[in-house]
């Protein structure tokens, strides 16, 4: 078993109030509904357990489940770190953040939304396959991010610039 990590960053100005975006990002059921390849999120206080559908990484099918400790700075920032329950060995984890900044009306209004995600997977592949595995992971993350973004905008009934 080898450990592989891949990351992504994105940012956009979403033409919606910061509160509306915040309300989506802090609602586990809604995040699950809008996120492709995600079956459900179970929330228990500050811990969210994410249950993914099957993902194919270079012919290896995985169905990751991972627990994240969520922390919030109201209407400004959401941080998440992988924190499995004591005694539970999870073969996947995510660490990252969302930052929401209000854009002044004089600059067109809306909310600047920035994200950073690093995903780690333990896979039964040789470590030497790291370049191909991380490229495949980036591809899946890119597709998920693109579809989540479209779903978020459609849910809010807005566009981005």
ChimeraX attribute file (.defattr): number of C-alpha atoms within 10 A of each C-alpha:
attribute: neighborCount
match mode: 1-to-1
recipient: residues
	/A:1	11
	/A:2	13
	/A:3	15
	/A:4	19
	/A:5	17
	/A:6	19
	/A:7	17
	/A:8	14
	/A:9	14
	/A:10	13
	/A:11	13
	/A:12	14
	/A:13	19
	/A:14	24
	/A:15	20
	/A:16	20
	/A:17	17
	/A:18	19
	/A:19	15
	/A:20	12
	/A:21	20
	/A:22	18
	/A:23	12
	/A:24	16
	/A:25	16
	/A:26	14
	/A:27	13
	/A:28	17
	/A:29	15
	/A:30	16
	/A:31	19
	/A:32	20
	/A:33	17
	/A:34	21
	/A:35	20
	/A:36	17
	/A:37	16
	/A:38	19
	/A:39	15
	/A:40	20
	/A:41	22
	/A:42	14
	/A:43	17
	/A:44	9
	/A:45	8
	/A:46	11
	/A:47	20
	/A:48	21
	/A:49	20
	/A:50	21
	/A:51	18
	/A:52	19
	/A:53	16
	/A:54	14
	/A:55	15
	/A:56	13
	/A:57	19
	/A:58	13
	/A:59	8
	/A:60	11
	/A:61	12
	/A:62	17
	/A:63	14
	/A:64	18
	/A:65	19
	/A:66	21
	/A:67	24
	/A:68	22
	/A:69	18
	/A:70	20
	/A:71	14
	/A:72	14
	/A:73	9
	/A:74	10
	/A:75	17
	/A:76	15
	/A:77	17
	/A:78	19
	/A:79	17
	/A:80	20
	/A:81	17
	/A:82	21
	/A:83	19
	/A:84	19
	/A:85	13
	/A:86	6
	/A:87	6
	/A:88	10
	/A:89	9
	/A:90	16
	/A:91	16
	/A:92	21
	/A:93	21
	/A:94	21
	/A:95	18
	/A:96	19
	/A:97	19
	/A:98	20
	/A:99	18
	/A:100	23
	/A:101	16
	/A:102	18
	/A:103	19
	/A:104	10
	/A:105	8
	/A:106	6
	/A:107	7
	/A:108	11
	/A:109	15
	/A:110	22
	/A:111	23
	/A:112	20
	/A:113	20
	/A:114	16
	/A:115	18
	/A:116	15
	/A:117	17
	/A:118	17
	/A:119	19
	/A:120	19
	/A:121	22
	/A:122	16
	/A:123	18
	/A:124	10
	/A:125	17
	/A:126	11
	/A:127	13
	/A:128	9
	/A:129	12
	/A:130	16
	/A:131	11
	/A:132	12
	/A:133	21
	/A:134	19
	/A:135	14
	/A:136	16
	/A:137	23
	/A:138	18
	/A:139	14
	/A:140	16
	/A:141	18
	/A:142	16
	/A:143	13
	/A:144	17
	/A:145	18
	/A:146	15
	/A:147	15
	/A:148	18
	/A:149	18
	/A:150	17
	/A:151	17
	/A:152	22
	/A:153	18
	/A:154	12
	/A:155	13
	/A:156	16
	/A:157	10
	/A:158	13
	/A:159	15
	/A:160	14
	/A:161	9
